[in-house]
Amino acid sequence: MPHNKYTAAIHTKEQAGEFDQDIRPVDERLVKPLDPDRFNYRHRSPFWHLYSALVRTVAWLLGPLVTGWSFGLRVKGKKHLRQLRKKGAIVVINHVHLLDPLIARQISRTRRMYYLAAAYNNKRGLAGLTLNVAGVLPIGNSLKLTRQLDNTITNLLKHRRLVTVYAEESLWPGYTKIRPLKKGAFYYATKNDCPVLPAVILFRPLNRFDRLLGRHSKITLQILPPLFPDANTDRPTNVDQLRTACHAAMVTCATEFYGTDADATHYTATPTA
């Protein structure tokens, strides 16, 4: 994997099988606690919608330029998204870059995208407001917020939105293997009878020209064929089947790209259950 200041810590976590543990420290001073009585996933104020339109327009205009210049981004497999023109979808992608929401945004230039995120991504001040209007949906730690988030995701999927879920949970910068996936993404897909669209961020080798441009990574985003819930199967079985199929597809993609086994669980000092 591309060497960075987190490589040693990642290796330690990998050996211990602690695949959902954060590598980067969280600055709690920047975090705005989620208040169940005040936080709302759905905003109706004119200012909110105006600022959201501004932020999304800027991201739409600059996203391809930033990702193209900084990462030489190539997006492959867009034909798979075209199968879902009339459906919302849960996008499952590996969590390996600080800017991977901007990278994931390049999956579609025409569909509005939202991002499920840990509670500490609810920031204070203008930064927090900007993340929220850009589509970040922090996961609350109360029953009230959990229900509100569940209803919000259902509503988004009904309106053909793309909801990105980092099913590996934690950010491991530069990691080239696929970690175990949590069930949440597949619960939402099954509950709402919508497809899962797997995608994998892959790191290409840097050359001299890339280093002259100041690039620290060069990225291909590979979109994989969508996976659909089975209408004749109960929800728990559906969730497990989707999760297994999604993980297998992502591992196969990364293994073929890198030429080495990309199942992270095969690299633990003590095999995980």
Buried (B, 14 or more C-beta within 10 A) or exposed (E): BBEEEBBEBBEEBBEEBBBBBBBEEEEEEBBBEBEEEEBEBEEEEEEBEEBBEEBBEEBEEEBBEBBEEBBBBBBBBEEBBEBBEEBBBBBBBBBBBEBBBBBBBBBBEEBBBBBBBBBBBBBEEEEBBBBBBBBBBBBBEEEEBEEBBBEBBBBBBEEBBBBBBBBBBBBBBBBBBBBBBBBBBBBBBBBBEBBBBBBBBBBBEBEEEBEEEEBBBBBBBBBBEBBBBEEEBEEEEBBBBBBEBBBEBBBBBBBEBBEEEBBBBEBBEEEEE
